[in-house]
Amino acid sequence: MKIVFYKTFLCLRCFLTGRALARLRREIPELEIETVEVTRDPLRARQDGVRMLPAVYREGKLLTGLLLTYTDLRKFLRP
C-alpha cells in the first residue's frame, strides 16, 4: 500500500504526523510512504487537492487536519 505524505519542514504538526506514520510503518510492513515537501513541489500538492498541512493522500482520498493522530491515520489506512 502506497501513500503520499505532504508536509513542510517548518510545521510541528507535520513532524508529529511523520512520527505517527513511522510507527505505522513498523506495524504495517507493506506500507510505502512517499514524502513530498510542499515548499519544493507546490504544484503536486495542489493537483492532489492539498490545502492544509499535514496531509496524507491514498488512492484518490485525502486526509488532512490540524493534528493527524496515530488513530486517525490507522483508520484512514484501514482497507
Rosetta blueprint (number, residue, H / E / L):
1 M L
2 K E
3 I E
4 V E
5 F E
6 Y E
7 K E
8 T L
9 F L
10 L L
11 C L
12 L H
13 R H
14 C H
15 F H
16 L H
17 T H
18 G H
19 R H
20 A H
21 L H
22 A H
23 R H
24 L H
25 R H
26 R H
27 E H
28 I L
29 P L
30 E L
31 L L
32 E E
33 I E
34 E E
35 T E
36 V E
37 E E
38 V L
39 T L
40 R L
41 D L
42 P H
43 L H
44 R H
45 A H
46 R H
47 Q H
48 D L
49 G L
50 V L
51 R L
52 M L
53 L L
54 P L
55 A E
56 V E
57 Y E
58 R E
59 E L
60 G L
61 K E
62 L E
63 L E
64 T E
65 G L
66 L L
67 L L
68 L L
69 T L
70 Y H
71 T H
72 D H
73 L H
74 R H
75 K H
76 F H
77 L H
78 R L
79 P L
